Amino acid sequence: MASNRIKGQEVSVEIVADNQIVSSMTAVRSCEFKYNREILSEGYIGEKTERKDSIFKGVSGSMEVHLDDPNAFNFFIQMNDKSKRRLPGVTVNVKMTLNFPDGRRVRIIVPDVEFGELPVNFGSRSDYGTTSLDFEASDARAIIG
């Protein structure tokens, strides 16, 4: 039986700003995303263990991107201008497409993303320039089909 496990080569990641793919940020080396949840725990008199519950706290993720286009710095400036409220109305989404070997597909759309720091790193003479993008959003949609 063939494995249906998915590999990174079957995943594409796109950053979309105002409905346009940010073409300067396509050399994605790695990507991670998670649903953030907090477990609540409360103990009551007369009970031997604590009761558990949970709350949803949004989504977050990170990606490492190799710098292969000088226009990446235009994206950084655009994100800085957005956070300074100099560029109103810019919406950034992250879209991940997971193509499973059996032909099934999952699209994960993280709308209205906010980025943290935008570092640029040159580790050594032989390392490619990279930036690590940490992001958060209120929610994400998964379209399975």
Secondary structure by P-SEA (a helix, b strand, c coil): ccccccccccbbbbbbcccccccccccccbbbbbbbbbbbbbbbccccbbbbbbbbccccbbbbbcccccaaaaaaaaaaaaaaccccbbbbbbbbbbbccccbbbbbbbccccccccccccccccccbbbbbbbcccccccccc
